[in-house]
């Protein structure tokens, strides 16, 4: 049990930071994808 607590305390913070950063990157990638998809419409104008 003590090994698990040590393992979680050592890896918990990096895992949380990684998940947070992946979530932020995903949101920004969605915006880039939408911009690229709407680009042909803007070029026609």
KEMIMI-110023 format. One line per 5 residues: number of its first residue (from 1); their letters; for each residue x, y, z of N, C-alpha, C. Coordinates in steps of 0.001 Angstrom, whole numbers, plus 500000, padded with zeros to 6 digits. Layout:
N
NUM	a	X,Y,Z,X,Y,Z,X,Y,Z ~ ...;
//
This chain:
45
1	xxxxx	500834,498804,500000,500000,500000,500000,500872,501250,500000 ~ 501947,501206,500764,502828,502374,500848,503506,502644,499509 ~ 503814,501573,498779,504415,501740,497458,503461,502451,496505 ~ 502188,502094,496581,501210,502727,495707,501065,504204,496010 ~ 501057,504557,497285,500933,505959,497665,502144,506754,497169;
6	xxxxx	503315,506173,497273,504522,506829,496778,504465,506974,495266 ~ 504029,505935,494596,503918,505954,493142,502940,507033,492687 ~ 501799,507101,493334,500777,508101,492976,501271,509507,493277 ~ 501921,509705,494396,502388,511044,494739,503501,511510,493809 ~ 504328,510594,493315,505406,510969,492410,504896,511232,490996;
11	xxxxx	503930,510461,490544,503463,510584,489167,502155,511351,489028 ~ 501490,511617,490095,500196,512292,490029,500284,513684,489434 ~ 501220,514476,489900,501341,515846,489408,501682,515890,487924 ~ 502696,515154,487448,502979,515193,486007,501804,514710,485144 ~ 501063,513743,485637,499919,513245,484878,498843,514326,484783;
16	xxxxx	498569,514996,485881,497555,516061,485884,497970,517196,484963 ~ 499227,517605,485024,499715,518685,484161,499611,518272,482694 ~ 499980,517045,482392,499907,516559,481012,498474,516559,480507 ~ 497546,516071,481308,496146,516052,480893,495611,517462,480680 ~ 495985,518384,481550,495558,519783,481415,496086,520384,480115;
21	xxxxx	497372,520172,479838,497959,520724,478619,497365,520083,477367 ~ 497099,518789,477403,496464,518136,476262,495066,518693,476008 ~ 494347,518993,477062,493011,519567,476920,493091,520944,476261 ~ 494052,521760,476686,494215,523091,476097,494636,523001,474639 ~ 495541,522104,474334,495999,521949,472955,494861,521468,472062;
26	xxxxx	494041,520566,472589,492917,520051,471807,491960,521168,471422 ~ 491680,522062,472356,490777,523170,472071,491364,524078,470989 ~ 492647,524336,471063,493288,525195,470064,493346,524507,468708 ~ 493574,523202,468689,493588,522470,467427,492214,522484,466764 ~ 491167,522413,467543,489818,522491,466981,489607,523833,466294;
31	xxxxx	490094,524915,466892,489972,526235,466277,490760,526300,464974 ~ 491938,525716,464939,492751,525703,463721,492063,524882,462639 ~ 491518,523752,462994,490827,522895,462024,489631,523633,461418 ~ 488865,524310,462253,487709,525054,461747,488145,526185,460831 ~ 489221,526860,461174,489728,527932,460320,490151,527396,458965;
36	xxxxx	490821,526267,458956,491263,525674,457699,490064,525226,456864 ~ 489052,524694,457511,487879,524238,456773,487100,525406,456175 ~ 487110,526560,456823,486380,527728,456318,487226,528580,455371 ~ 488464,528245,455200,489351,529011,454351,488884,529092,452897 ~ 488434,528000,452277,487969,528122,450885,486814,529113,450726;
41	xxxxx	485925,529168,451704,484807,530116,451643,485316,531548,451680 ~ 486307,531805,452479,486846,533170,452599,487655,533543,451357 ~ 488274,532567,450720,489058,532864,449518,488116,533244,448375 ~ 486936,532631,448306,485977,532939,447246,485474,534372,447314 ~ 485433,534929,448507,484927,536306,448651,485964,537239,448155;
//
